[in-house]
């Protein structure tokens, strides 16, 4: 008897993407509003993507089904 397939969690799939090395890439938070209170340096660093750590990659990788 075949196993049931897991459905992809769309909320997670929209926010994360796999890099070429198999790591999960995400955007930074705290960028959407109240920007005038933040320094140029803060806003510049928040523009760049970052990677999830190994623990979350294992946990959330199952919900994306890749």
N, C-alpha and C positions, 0 to 999 in steps of 0.2 A: 504494500500500500504506500502511495506517495505521501511525502511530507507536505504540510501546508506551507505556502509561501507567506513571508511576512510582507505587509504593506509598507511602503515608504512613508515616513513621517514628513509630510510636505512642509510643515513649519521649520523643520531642521534642514531639509533639502534646499529651501529657498535662501537660507542664511549661510550655508557652508558649501565649499567647493573643494574637490580633491586637487592637490598639486601634482606635478609630474612624479614626485618622489613618494606619493601615497599619503602625504600629510594633509590634514584638514585645515583649510585656510578660512579666516573669518575677518570681518570688519571690526573696527574699534567702536565702542560705545561713547556716549557723551559728546556727540558732534552735532546733534540735530538742532538745538536751540540754546539760548543763553550764551552765545559765542562771544559777546562783547566782554564777558567776565574772564575769558580765557586769554592767555598770552599767545602771541604768534607762534612761539615754539610748541606750545601744547597742541594748537590746531594743526600745525605742520606734521607733528608726529602721529596725531590721530588719523590723518589721511591715509597712512600706509596700512596695508593688511598685516595680519599677524597669524601665527599658527597656533592651533590648539595643542595642549600638552598630550603626552602619550596616553594618560588615563582617560581623558575625554575622547580621544580619537578612537580608542577601543570601544568605549561605551556608545558613542554616537555613530560610529561607523556601521553598527548593526542596524540602526534605524534608517540609514540611507541605502543600505543594501548594495554596496559596491565591494 
